[in-house]
């Protein structure tokens, strides 16, 4: 479990109202979810083991103070690293190739770059601030993963995608707009497909 008191993360472009909403949402969850930047999936019942495993792996990568916690969703835990989350996932992929036995409980790891309240308009606004990272000649796909929410996947995808003037490629995109809805908090990233780690898939290719 996370031991330090949370230092609430204020997105640089967030208005005071939006920041207050995010703070309120996090406090309602009763978990220190205001700062996580890694989302980790595991099998049911192995949430504690996955927390310990990602903690030790992050320490091995050079993070002096990683934090982990379970979430309300079964098979899902979060972590906060002081390192760049995308670089961390890349390093975890390399470590998996070198030492696959160290990955016993972690199934997938996704980097989270920004957090917003789970509101479709605010999710779309967040993506809009990151859209320039998809080059003009690049293609993209919106990937939505939801837990504990009534938000419509179709509505999220359509609202986000209509603001991105790039080619859509559902099978082999250059970039993925990742939207991870976790109750009343949503993580957003614009990354390459290789910036997400699937342990089982990677182990099959070793």
N, C-alpha and C positions, 0 to 999 in steps of 0.2 A: 504493500500500500504506500501511497505517497506520504512522505513524512513532513515535508516543508509546507508552510502556509503558502497559498497561491499568490503570485504577483500577477494580477490580471493583465492580460495582453491587450493593448489598445492598438488596433490596426491604424497605420499612419493616416489613411484617408477617411477614417470613420468619424461620423459626427458624434457629438456628446450624447445625443439621444440613442443612436445605434449602439454605442459603447455601453451605455447604461442598460439597454435591453439585453445585451450579451452577458453583462455581469449578473443581471437578475435571473436570466435563464440558467446560467451555470450554478448559481446559488440554490436554485430550486432542485437541481439534480442531486445535490448533496454530495457530489464528487468534484475533485479538483480537475475539471475538464477545460479550464480556461486557457491552458497553455500547451496542450499536447500537440506534438507535430509528427508523431508516428502512430499509425493504426495497425494493430496486429490481430490476426485471426488465429484461432486454435480450435481444437475439438472440444466438445461439451465436457465440462468437468475439469478441464486442464487449464483454466484461466490463471490460477495461482502459479502453476508450473511455467506457463508462458511468460508471466510477469518476471519470474526469476531468471528465465533463460534470456530474455531480451536485455535485462539489466546487466547480466554478466557479459553478454556479447558487446553491448555498448561500452562497458568498461574496457574490454579488450581492444576496442577500436580507439580508445584514448579519451573517452568522455569521463571526466572526473566525478560528475554528479548526476547520473541519469535518474529519472523518476518514472515509476510505472504504477498503473492502477487498473482495476477491473472496471467494467462499465455495466449498465443495466442490461446490455444485450448478451445473450448466451454466446460463448465462444469468441468474445471480442474484448481486447484489452487495449489500453493506450499507453504511450510513453512520451516523455519529454526529454529531448536531448539538447545539449548546448551546441551541438555540431549542426552543420547543414543537413536537413533531413534527406534531401535527395542524394547527397554524397554518402550519407550513412547507408542508405539502401544499396547503393552501388558497392560499397565496401562489404556489406553483409553478403551480397551476391558472390563476391570474390572469396570471402571466408567460407561460404557454403561449398564452393568448389574445392577448397583446400582441406576443409575439416567438416565434412557432411554430418559426422556423428554428433557435432555440437548443436545440431538443430533437431531436437526430439519432439518438441511441442509446438513450435511456431509453424504455421501453415502458410501465411501470407503476411507481407509487410508493405504498407503504402505510406509514402511521405505526404504530410499535410502542410501546406504552406500558409493558409489563412483560415481563420475561424469566423463564422457569422451566425446570427440566429437563423433558425430553420424557417425562413420565409422566402418564397420563390423570387420576389422582387429583389431582395437583398442578396440572394445567391447570384442572380443575374448581374447585379451591379458589381459584385465582387469579381466575377469572371471578366467583366468588361475592363477592369483595371489591369488585367493580366493578359488581355487578348493580343497585345503587341508581341508577345513571346512566341506566337505562332506566325512564322514568316509567311509572306504573301504567297509563295509557291508551295507552302506546306499544306497538308490535309489534316483533318482533325476528326475526333469522335468524342461525343459526350457520354461518359460512363457514370451512371447513378447507382449507388448502393444505399439502401434504406433500412433503418431499424427503428422501431418504436415511433412511427410517424404515419400520418394519414396523407401526407403530400403525394401528389400524383407524379409518378416517374415521367409519364408522357408530357405533362405540363412543364416539369423542370427542364426536360431535354429541349422542348420546343421553345421555351422562353429564353434559355441560355443560347441555343444555336442561332436564333434569328439575329442576334447581335454580333455574330462572328462571320465576317465576309471572307470565308475561306472554303475550299473544297471539302466536302464531307466524304470520309472513307471509313465505313464501319468495320471493314475486315483488316486493313493494314494501314492505319493512320500514322502520320509522322508525330502527331501530338495527341495526347488524351487530356480532355478537360474532365478531371475526376471530381465528382461531387459525392461526398460521404455524409449522409444524413444520419445523425445519432440522436434520436429524440429531438430536443429543441435546439441542438447545436449542430452546425454543419461545417465540415472541413472541405476546403477547395484547393485544388492543385492544377497546374498546367504543366504536364510532364511528358516525357517520351514513354512509350510502352515498356521499354526496358528498365525504367525507373521504378517499376513495381516488382516486387519479388514474390514468386510463387515457389515455395520450397519443394513441393512434390514434383512440379514440372522441371525444376532445375536438377533435382536428384536423378530424374529419369535420363537426363542428358549427360550425366557424369560418366 
